[in-house]
Amino acid sequence: MKFVLILLAAGAAFAQTPSAPNGRKLFARFGCYQCHQREAQGAAATGPRLGPHPIPFGNFVKYVRQPAGQMPPYTAKVVKDGELADIYAFLQSLPEPAPVKEIPLLR
Amino acid sequence: MSRPNRRNFLKGAAATGAAAMVPVSRPAGAQETRPSKISAPSAAAREAENGAAASGVEVLTADRPGGDFMVEVLKSLGFEYVCANPGSSFRGLHESIINYGGNRNPEFITCCHEESSVAMAHGYAKIEGKPACVFAHGTVGLQHAAMALYNAYCDRAPVYMIVGNAVDAASRRPGVEWEHSVQDAASMVRDFVKWDDLPASLPHFGESAVRAYKIAMTPPMMPVLLVADLDLQENPHPEAWPRIPKLTLARPPQGDSGSVAEVAKMLVDAEIPVLIAGRVARTPAGMKALLELAETLQAPVIDQNERMNFPSRHPLNQSSSRGLIAQADVIVGLELTDFWGTVNSFRDQVHKSSRRLTKSDAKLVSITTGDLYLKSNYQDFERFPEVDVAIAADAEETLPALTEAVKRLLSADRKRAFEQRGVKFAAAHQKALEAARVEASYAWDASPISTARMASEIWAQIKDKDWSLVSGGGGWPSRLWAFDKHYQHIGGAGGAGVGYGAPASLGAALANRKYGRLSVTIQNDGDLMYAPGVLWTAAHHNIPLLSVMHNNRAYHMEVMHIQRMANRHQRGIENAGIGTTLVDPNIDYATVAKGMGVYAEGPILEAKNLGPALQRALAVVEKGEPALVDVVTQPR
């Protein structure tokens, strides 16, 4: 419900509830993972981590459509608003990692 | 001294016929030949020169070919290895290496591609601090080798190349030898070798060989090339060997004292001076010198990882803090490839734009031998940097004088300010390390395996050993591993020519072998596919190297470029994988490696299986053999 409200607040009207599983597929299909990696964990050289806890949806859409940095633009002709909503749902659904102190190789 | 050729070979051979009748013996102490030693002709050769064997019977054997003298020259220069794919245009030299020279110092390393030969020498040089020799055909071999030469040129690494060529058309064998001959062999690569020559006689060869070595080893170091005429290699030389000139390396230029004093004052007065290191540490002394300057000033260092310039866990290492560029009031660029790109951002959209990152009043200083040597055709010199002080000198050689000049200017007040600055940067360094660990924890158990997980698994296996990461040192290793020795990282290709990683790693591992170091490489899949025969070379010569495949099943950088174009043109990126990916079928690198005689495991898809696979592979490497673990990874 919270997410639907956010979408409405962002001025987007979607007929269906965004789908995180479909968003995962779209994240791969649209090549988002090439820079941001398959779990959206990011890579220092190519693109930042996107989730969990992505930036607000409105800012997300705005940046994807009209990026201020190096990212190539994804226009509505290429990725529809509803598809962006699914991708956003995927980013929101990503799990928190285990704390570093619980990962022996990172201690 | 006239140069013998094959037209008078029968006459010369007849004259040396008696020599041919006796077993060929290597001159005593050949391997210990000193630079200026002149070896005397054998008694048989002297007898032959007096015409004792003029019997009229065709003489089919000969003593003392010119190639033997060339080997004497190579030995005098201290070469340990010749990396080569065999070729008829240097058959005389090849035979002299393995028989006259005893295949030791230099030893012939069998390569399966000339690009691999040069790249092996490139990697070797960055560990050993001196060149390895490369042989190749002057035509088809040099064409294969060209890209690797360009990498070494851009990476300021010395490679010593000798190419064979049959100069005298009248003595060429019909057929292939004509295709393998050329008027000016070096012309094809002259834009990216530092010096070349076509010696016309053995004395000329000796002099040019020593000159070439000196030129290659004078910063900025680069490849050099000699053309060894086929007749010169093969024809007998009954006279005493020519004298080999004494080699004295040129001392690299140090910055002039006035400029050094000026920069020292700028650094002492600065609130946030930033030292940026490109290819500073040519030797272990370079890292120590940079360390001393940074600690004296308590100044942050940004290491661009083109050499092992600065310890990764040192509190003043601020390499992950690009924001520092914007805060600095003095920036000293030390042997930077791209100073302009360091202090400017560039946006690759339809309308390309750039923005200066520094404060408007920040002072920029460059210290680089790049100002001393430049060629015009290939554009590796990058965009013109506007600096306030440009010291045309070797940074490693200049740093000690700069540090001393800084120390002379230190006051108690400035020392206190420096200490406070050091405390601040130490905290920032620790914070960056903790942040890197947190970032690494995301997608920790993902499949394909995250590159952070792969780097962490490798580090767990090697951190207590005497290790050397011979390729793939950027990214997560530089953020998570503790680099503190000169040989633990050697930088990249230089010219970004794909196909460098696998052979250069092997060349570096060859250099590391005699020191007992554990050589590890993070091997890109696309890179290995350029010349996978290098795996066979590793197995054949028992070169211990752990290759951990960063197998993202793509030429990933190119995927991103195509994606950028497709998005720019609003055509969707569904086709971006065409021509850029290595799938359908997926390449089974473990099977490829096994076929070359290399122990291998994989493909590893699950992170939990990686550690044990690395342990088993390491056990093989520690026995003195190569091993490969194929890890299917996330893109970056």
Chai-1 contact restraints between the chains, C-beta under 6 A:
chainA,res_idxA,chainB,res_idxB,connection_type,confidence,min_distance_angstrom,max_distance_angstrom,comment,restraint_id
A,G31,B,Q563,contact,1.0,0.0,6.0,A-B,restraint_1
A,G31,B,I573,contact,1.0,0.0,6.0,A-B,restraint_2
A,Q34,B,V559,contact,1.0,0.0,6.0,A-B,restraint_3
A,Q34,B,M560,contact,1.0,0.0,6.0,A-B,restraint_4
A,Q34,B,P635,contact,1.0,0.0,6.0,A-B,restraint_5
A,Q37,B,Q634,contact,1.0,0.0,6.0,A-B,restraint_6
A,R38,B,Q634,contact,1.0,0.0,6.0,A-B,restraint_7
A,E39,B,A443,contact,1.0,0.0,6.0,A-B,restraint_8
A,E39,B,A446,contact,1.0,0.0,6.0,A-B,restraint_9
A,Q41,B,Y442,contact,1.0,0.0,6.0,A-B,restraint_10
A,Q41,B,A443,contact,1.0,0.0,6.0,A-B,restraint_11
A,A43,B,R636,contact,1.0,0.0,6.0,A-B,restraint_12
A,T46,B,R636,contact,1.0,0.0,6.0,A-B,restraint_13
A,P72,B,R564,contact,1.0,0.0,6.0,A-B,restraint_14
A,P72,B,N567,contact,1.0,0.0,6.0,A-B,restraint_15
A,P73,B,N567,contact,1.0,0.0,6.0,A-B,restraint_16
A,T75,B,Q570,contact,1.0,0.0,6.0,A-B,restraint_17
A,K77,B,Q570,contact,1.0,0.0,6.0,A-B,restraint_18
A,V78,B,Q570,contact,1.0,0.0,6.0,A-B,restraint_19
A,V78,B,G572,contact,1.0,0.0,6.0,A-B,restraint_20
A,P97,B,S441,contact,1.0,0.0,6.0,A-B,restraint_21
A,P97,B,Y442,contact,1.0,0.0,6.0,A-B,restraint_22
A,P97,B,W444,contact,1.0,0.0,6.0,A-B,restraint_23
A,V100,B,R437,contact,1.0,0.0,6.0,A-B,restraint_24
A,V100,B,V438,contact,1.0,0.0,6.0,A-B,restraint_25
A,V100,B,S441,contact,1.0,0.0,6.0,A-B,restraint_26
A,I103,B,S441,contact,1.0,0.0,6.0,A-B,restraint_27
A,L105,B,S456,contact,1.0,0.0,6.0,A-B,restraint_28
A,L105,B,A460,contact,1.0,0.0,6.0,A-B,restraint_29
A,L106,B,R437,contact,1.0,0.0,6.0,A-B,restraint_30
A,L106,B,A440,contact,1.0,0.0,6.0,A-B,restraint_31
